[in-house]
Structure formats: C-alpha cells, structure tokens
Amino acid sequence: MKRALLLLAAAFVAAPATAQTVAIVNGTVALGDGSDPVPNGTVVFRDGRIVAAGAGVSAPTGATVVDARGKWVVAGTVAAFTDLGLVDGGYGVPESNDASAASTPFGASLDVAPAINPASVPIGNERLGGVTRAFVAPRPDDSIFGGQGAVIDLGNDPDPITRARAFQFVELGERGAVISGGSRPATYAALRDAFAQAQDYRRNPSGFDGRGRDALLKRADAQALLDVLDGRTPLLVHAERASDIRAVLALPREYPKLRLVLLGASEGWMVADEIARARVPVIASALADLPASFEQVAATESNVGRLTRAGVVTAISTVGLNTAPGEHVVHQYAGNLVAIAKVPGKTGLTWGEAFAAITSRPAQAMGMDAEIGSLRPGRRADVVIWSGDPLELSSSPEAVWIDGRQQPQTSRQRRLRDRYLTPTEGALPKAYD
C-alpha cells in the first residue's frame, strides 16, 4: 500500500492535477452524507470533482488506480468554526493575531479572506489530521458583529479561499452582553439599531452619516448588514442559553429574509423542536457537558443527539472547547457521540450521523452541501485515506486529496520530529544545523 501511495505521488508531480482521473479501490468507503460505510467500495474523481463513490463503482479505463485494501476512504473533514490561517502565535501575540481588532471603528464589514495565510503552520498540521476545509471566523471585540468569515481549503497552494464573505458572525448571550454594555437588552438594542441603520443606508446612501470615526455604523458595515438582511449572507449567531436561542429564532418575524445558523447552542436540546420547526441549522459544541457558565447550566453531552433526533441539521465543532490539540480532534468527539449512544439514558449518534456531523452537516448549515462535505458526485474531491475507522483514536490519515490534488504528508512539526528523532553532534549547535 505504501509503495502505491508513493507511486501516485510521483504521478501527480509529473502531470497537472486537473488532467488526472483517480480511482481508489477496495477500501471501506464513507460518503459523509449520513449513510453507513460501504466495504470494498471505490471512489473515482476527475478534474478535481467526485465522479462516483460507493459499491459497484468501477475504475475507468486509463485512471490512476490506488489500492486501499484494508483502509478507509472517506470524505475530508470540515472544521466548522476556526481561526485557521488567522492566528499563528496565539491570541497573546497580537502581531500574529488577525482574528480580532480591538480598536477599529469597523465591525460587520471586516473581511477575513485577505488576511488568511495558507502557509500558516496550523493549517499544515490540520491537513495531516484529515481536515480539508474550514469555516474561518473573526472574533468580535468592540462590536457584537465580528465580521465576515470565509470558507477555505487546507491545500498546499497559495489560494485557500473557497468562498469569501461566506457568513456574518454575531456574538449574543453573555459575551455579547459584555461587548454591548453589560446586559442582554443592550445587546438586542445594538443589534436592532445596526439593522435599522443599514436600512437607512439602503433608502438614502448619499445621506447616510457613516463616515466619521465616531459614527455608530460605518457605510461599509451598513452594506455588509444589508447582505444579511436580504438573505444573501447567512448570519452565524453564537447563543448558548435556551432563552437566547428563542430570542434568535424570533428575529425572522422582524427580518423575514434572515438565514440563521446557530453556533454553540449548549442548551439547544431544551428548544430542539422549536429549532427544527424554524429550520435553523446548528453548529454545536461537540461535548459541552458541564455548567461552565450561567448560560450553559443545562449543558449535556446528549445535546447533539437530541437535536439530531428532533430533525435539526446539526454539525459539531470545537467552539467553547480547548483547541490546543487542533481542529482534527472533532474525529474523537464524533466517535464519543457514537459511544454515548450505547450508554443507558444518553442520546448519541449513529456512526453515519456522527461522521456527517463533521463533513456534510457543516456544509449543509452554510448552504454549501452541493459543493463540499461528501463524496457525492459533483462535489469537490476532498478525499482522505485512513488506516482504519476515522472515528477511532488508533487510526490516522495516510493520504489526502484536496480538490483532487494529492497533498504532501508533512508539516513543520513532523519535520522537527524527524530532525531530532536521532540527533547527532555537528560543527554547529543542533538548532543551526
């Protein structure tokens, strides 16, 4: 198998990726659409797009064939809420932090896409962990509106943007109250005033007073919010408490074109039927099961399972959790959700549901499921070969394709590991060799 992967890598170096037809055969195939894995399946992709995947699929004549016998061939993971490409040295190193801006007069118009660094060290690490796409979000600071997030690929190339200005991020709940003056009423007053000013801008752009530094809403912010009010840009709303979620679900009564997506939703299970009726997708904190704050008093690890059982399109993410190990830990969280389904009194997910929660469900929440997130025909060819079940800790990715291009199986951390695995003395200190 290792020799087959090395030969395939050489083939991709020798010819343009877009000219390749690749068939990965004999593996256990997981489409990522909620269905069960298929043994002895085949995945075919051409010109960066999936052609066919599953049982009964044959390798086309002339295709480069990879034998994945004993392996799993699955859809690439979508990290549903991240700062990948925006933060290198952590939030304590402001020079490397482009996720938030404490002193800017702008809010909703901030666009993270031009700032994303595709050579960022964490991107390479996550790619090795099987993550192929990510929703990169700004972090609100002086405004409840963080700005416009982007959907990116984690490929080893200089153009990471899949969709710029893919969503607008707004912080409600406890954090939103802090930002807007100290209470939830202040938060909703700020939200409605911003929407009202955006509509004023629509009615009379030339007369809109948004130029001065002290203006409550800049002209660019007003335009960005019009895209939200008109339903062109989804509004990703961070809300944890059940009552906050209800308040969010009520917003379309005033603004009927809003395309809402809930983030966090630790107490979402308490209002799961209401979320389902409103057809609002949720990107949930994967295993928030402790009352870490007053807005998470009713947190339970059954939250995602109960939301799913109620018919809510539910993805999982690392929001509110320690991301020091990296975004790829969502595989472990998804596996845990499968495991807790076997615990009496708990509600978890089936294997297919859990894998979809880190692949097609994030894409569906953002309205991009026809483009990314699964191995269905026509989707971007984000394909990962795993040594075994991707939701098991004992498994690891062995080959990654993004947009049909095979990716290098290396990172800065891996090179450092190899460098110091068997250190030898030289003329210079090891750090300078």
N, C-alpha and C positions, 0 to 999 in steps of 0.2 A: 504493500500500500504506500509506504513512504517513497519508494522509487517511482511509483506512478505519479505522486504529487510533485516530485522534483522534475520529472519529465514534462508535466503540464506547465510548471512554472517556466521552464525553458521555452516551451512553445509560445507562451504569452509574451515573453521578451522578444522573440523573433518576429512576431506578427502583430499588427494592430488588434486591440481587444475587440473592436467593433466588427472585425471580419470573422470572429470565431463563433462556431456552433459547438457547444459543450454539452455532453450527456454524462451525468453522474449516475451510475447504475449500481444495482444490488444493495442499496442501503435502505435503512428504515427511514421513510420519508414523513416529515411532519410539515404540513402545509401552512400551519399557523392560523387557520380560519376557524378553529374550534373543533375540527374533526379529530378522530383518533389517528395515531401514527399508522402508517402503512408499511408492512415488512416487504422487503425485496422490491422496492419501488425505484423509479427513475425520475430524474429531474433534467429537463432539457431547456437550455436558454441560448438565445441568439441575439446579437446586436444589442446586448445589454438588457434584454427583456425575457421573461419566462415564456416559453412556448408551450410546455406541458409538464405535468408533475403528477406522480402517483403510481398506482398499479396499472399494469397493462400498457405502459408507455414504452415505445421502442426508441433506441438510439438512431437518429437519422444517418443516412449514408454520408460519410465524409466528416462526421462530427469527431471532435477530440473526446475520447471516452476515458472516464475516470472510474475505476472500480472501487466502490465504497463498501465492499462486503464487510460485515461486522461493525459498520459505522452508522451514524445517524446523519441524514441530510435534511437540513431544516431551514426555515425562513430566518433571516437575520433579525436580531432583537432591536426593538425601537425603545430607546431611553426617553421616557415621556416627559420629563421635566428636569433640565440640567443647566449647568453653566459651562459645558464643554466648549473650549475654544475662547472663552472669555476670561477665565481665571487660571493663571499658571502657578503663582506663588502663594495662593491662599488669600483670603479676604484681609488678612493682616498686612499684606504687602500691596499698598494702593497702586504702585506702578504697574503691577501685573493684573489688576482687577478692573475689568471693563464691564462688570455685571451691574454696577450701581454707580450713581453720581449724586453726591450729597449736596452740591452747591449749584447745580444747573437750574435755570429757570424753566427748562423743558421737562415734560413728563410723557404724555401719551405718544408724542411724535418720535421719541428716542427709538432708533432702529439698530438692533444689534448686528445685523448682517455684515456691514462693512468692517466691523471690529473682530470678527471671528478669525482666529489664527489656526489654519489647518495643520500647521506643524507643531501645535501645542503638544507637549509630552503626554498629558492625559488622554488625548484623542487616540494616539498610538496604542496606549495601554488598553483602552476600552475596545478598540478594534480586535486586539488579540483575545479579548474576552467574549467575542461573538456579537458585539454591538455594532450595527451597521448604519443606523440612523438615530438622530436625536432631535428633540424639541428643545431648543436653547432659549431660555427666558431671561429677561432682565430682572433685576431685583428693585422694587420700589424703595425710595429713600425719603425725599421730601414731599413726594406726591403719592397718592394711593395708586396712581397709574404708573406701572413700571416701564411701559413702552411696548414696542412691537418685537415679538420673538420671531425666531427663524427655525425652519426645519432644515437640518444639514445631513450630509452623508459623512461617514468617517473614513472615506477613501484616502489613499496616499497620493493626493494630487492637489494642485493649488486652488481648485474651485470647489468649496464644500457646500455651497448653497443649493438646496433642493427647492425651497420656497422662502423668499424673503417676506417680511411683514406678514407672517402666516397667522398670527394671533396677537391680540392685545391682552396684556396681563394687568389685572387689578387686584389689589390686596384689601380684603374686607376683614371682618372678625376682629380679634384682639389687636393684631398688628396694624390693621387699617385704622382702628380707633386711635392708636398711639400716633400714627402719622398725621391724622387729620385734626388732632386737637384734644384727644383724650376720651372720646366716647363714640359709641356706635351711631347715635343720632348725628354727630358731627361728620362721621364717615358718609352717611347717606345724603346729608346736605351737600357735601363736597361732590359726591357722585352726580346727583341731580343737577347741581349748578353747572358742572362741567358739561353735561349733556345739553342743558339749556343754552349755554354759551356757544356750543357747537352749532346748534340750530339757529342762533342769532347770526353766526358767521355764514351759514347757508343762505339766509334771507338777504343779507347785505354784506358781502365780503369786503367791499371797499370801505364801509363804515365801521368795520369791526376794530375795536381798540385793543389789539393784542400785541402791539409792537414793543411797548415799554417793558423794562426788566421787572417792574412791579405788577404787571398785568396778571390777573388770576389765571388766564388761559392764553397761551401763545397761539398765533394763527396756525402754525404747523400742528399744534396739539388739537386744535379745533377740527382741522381737516382729517387727522387720524381718527378722531372720535366719530366723525360723520361716516367713515367707512364701517365703524362698529354699529352705529345706529341704523345704517342702511343694510346691514347683514352681509356686507362684503368681507368683513374680518370677524372671526369668532372672538368672543370675549371670554378669556380664561379667568375664572373667578376663584380666588383662594378663600374658602369658607369651611370651617370645621364643625361648628355647633349646629344642631338641628334647627334652631330658630333662625340662625343666619342663612341656612340653606333655604328655608321657606321664604325669607325676605328676598333672596336672589331669584327664586322661582317666580316671585310676583312681579319682577321687573318687566317682563314682556307685556303685562297689561298696560303699562305706560309706553313702552317702546317695543311694539309688536314684531319688529324685524330682527331683534337681537338673536344671535346664535350663541347660546350659552354653553360653556363647558365648565363643570365644577372640578376644582382641584382640592385634594386633601380629603374633605368630607368624612372625618373620623366618626361623626355621629350620623352619617348618611343612612345607616340601616334603620334609624328611627323614622325616617321620612321616605323610605325606599319606594313605596307605592306612588307617592307624590312626584318623585323624581322621574319614575317610569312614565307616569301619565304626561308629564311635561316633555318627555322625550329628550331629556338633557343628559348627555354622556358624562361620565365621571372618570377622572384620573385620580385614583385613591392612593393614599399612603398604604403601602403593602401590608404591613403588620403592626400598625399603630394599635397597641392593646393596653396602654397604660394611661391614667389620667394625668398626662404630662402638663396640662394647663386647664384652666377653668372651662375652656371651650371644647375640651376632649374628655370630660368626665365620664361619658358613656362609651368611650372607645372600646372596641373589642376586635379580636383577630377574626371573628366571624363576619365582620363588616362587608368585605368584598364578596364573600359567598352569598350573604343575604341580599346585597344589591343585585348580584347576578341572578339570583332566584326570582327577584321581583321583576326582572326583564330590563334592568338598566344596563346599557353598554358600559362596561366597567374595565378600565385598564389599571395597571398598578405602576407605581413609581417609587423613587426613594425620597419623595418630599417629606420633610419632617424627621427623616432618619439620618443616621450617621453615614455619610458617603465617603468616608476615608478609604474604604477598600475599593471604591469605584462603582460606577453605574451597573457594571455587569453582575453585581450581587442580586439584581432582580431575578436572575435564574434561581437563586437559592430561595428567595421569597416566594416565587411561584411554586417551587417544589414544596415549601412549607404549607402553602394553601391546599395542595393536593393531600398532604399528610393529615392536616387537621380535619379533613372531611371524614376521616376514619375514627375521630375521637367522639365519643358519645356526647351529645349536647352541643357540638360545634357544627358550623356550616362552612364548608370549604368549597373547592372547585374540583371538577374532573381534570384529568391530565390535559385534554384538549382545550378546556376553558382556561386553565392556568397558562398554557403556552400562548394562547390567543391574547391573554391579558398583557403580554409583553411584546406582541407582534402586531396582529391585525387590529386589536381593540384600540390601542393608541392612535393608529392611523384612522380608524373609523371615527374616533372622537374629534379629530381635526379635519374630517371631511376628505381624507386622502387615501381611503382604503382601496380605491380603484388604481392607485399609483404605487403604494408601498405596503409592507406589512405582511404579505403572504406570498406563497408560491403559485397563486392562481395565474392563469395565462394573461399576459399583457402587463403584469406588474414588473417593476424594476427588479433585475436579477440580483437580489441580495441573498446570497446562499452561503450557508456555513456547514462544513463537515465537522461533526463532533465525534470524539472517541466512543461515546455512549450517550445515554439519555441526557439531554442538556439540562434537565432539572435535577440531576444528581450531582452531588459535590465531587464525586470521583471522576466525572467526565470533564473533558476540556476540548476547545476548538482545535482542529488540526489544519484547516484550510478555510479561507474566507474570500468570497467574491462580493464586490460592491459594484452595481451597475454592470455586471458581467465581467469585471476586471478582477483578476486574482490579486490579492493583496499580500505584501511581504509579511512573513511570520516573525517579525522582530519589533523591538521597541527599545527605547533608551534603557529602561530597567533591565530588559533581557540582555542587552549588550554589556551593561555593567556587571550583571551576574556572571556572564561568561568570562569577562575580563579578570575578575577577581576570584573565580572558582578555583584556579590553580595558580596563585600569584608566584612570580619569580622575581628575584632581585636583578636590577639592571644598573646601568650607569646613572640613571635619573630616578628620583623617587617614583613610586608606582603611579601616583596621581598625574605625573607628567610624561609617562611613557607613551 
